[in-house]
Amino acid sequence: MMKEDKMKLYRVNLRGLTNATGVQYNSSYVVADDTAEAYKRVRKWLDDEDYGFSHERELESVELLADEYEYNDVKTRLFL
């Protein structure tokens, strides 16, 4: 039996990006289907808002934190 796609919670870490108010955009939490979509959502917002320099928007890592699927590999359930 194949599990259906469920949403996942990711932490997207970038190379830079903190602003004058101290908000750290270098680590963002994103609900998405997969790692690529998670980064694309963060990157699109940063590009649209023109935050920081382009090299600061580069991906450092994406970490899966929770999964909507009941029996998941990260052992943390995401409720939406």
SULZI-V838241 format. One record per residue. N is the residue number from 1. RES is the residue in three letters. PHI is phi in whole degrees, 0 to 359 (999 if undefined). OMEGA is omega in whole degrees, -180 to 180 (none if undefined). BURIAL is + if it has 9 or more other ideal C-beta (glycine too) atoms within 8 Angstrom, else -. Layout:
n={N/N}
res={RES/RES}
phi={PHI/PHI}
omega={OMEGA/OMEGA}
burial={BURIAL/BURIAL}
//
This chain:
n={1/2/3/4/5/6/7/8/9/10/11/12/13/14/15/16/17/18/19/20/21/22/23/24/25/26/27/28/29/30/31/32/33/34/35/36/37/38/39/40/41/42/43/44/45/46/47/48/49/50/51/52/53/54/55/56/57/58/59/60/61/62/63/64/65/66/67/68/69/70/71/72/73/74/75/76/77/78/79/80}
res={MET/MET/LYS/GLU/ASP/LYS/MET/LYS/LEU/TYR/ARG/VAL/ASN/LEU/ARG/GLY/LEU/THR/ASN/ALA/THR/GLY/VAL/GLN/TYR/ASN/SER/SER/TYR/VAL/VAL/ALA/ASP/ASP/THR/ALA/GLU/ALA/TYR/LYS/ARG/VAL/ARG/LYS/TRP/LEU/ASP/ASP/GLU/ASP/TYR/GLY/PHE/SER/HIS/GLU/ARG/GLU/LEU/GLU/SER/VAL/GLU/LEU/LEU/ALA/ASP/GLU/TYR/GLU/TYR/ASN/ASP/VAL/LYS/THR/ARG/LEU/PHE/LEU}
phi={999/266/284/281/294/234/287/228/256/240/253/258/253/250/287/209/85/231/253/298/273/90/291/260/279/283/224/236/256/223/264/205/283/205/296/297/296/301/295/301/296/294/298/298/298/297/295/297/273/58/277/62/269/300/292/283/271/290/289/259/195/232/242/281/255/204/226/289/292/300/251/243/284/270/64/233/269/259/250/249}
omega={-179/179/179/-180/177/179/-179/176/-179/167/-180/-179/-179/-176/-176/172/162/-179/-175/180/178/177/-178/178/-180/177/-176/178/-173/171/-176/178/-177/-175/-179/179/179/179/-179/179/179/-177/179/-180/179/178/180/-179/-180/178/173/177/-176/180/177/-180/-179/-178/172/178/173/-177/176/-177/-178/-176/179/179/-173/-178/-173/-176/-178/176/176/-176/176/177/179/none}
burial={-/-/-/-/-/+/+/+/+/+/+/+/+/+/+/+/+/-/-/-/-/-/-/-/+/+/+/+/+/+/+/+/-/-/+/-/+/+/+/-/+/+/+/-/-/+/-/-/-/-/-/+/-/-/-/+/+/-/+/-/-/+/-/+/+/+/+/+/-/-/-/+/-/-/-/-/-/+/-/-}
//
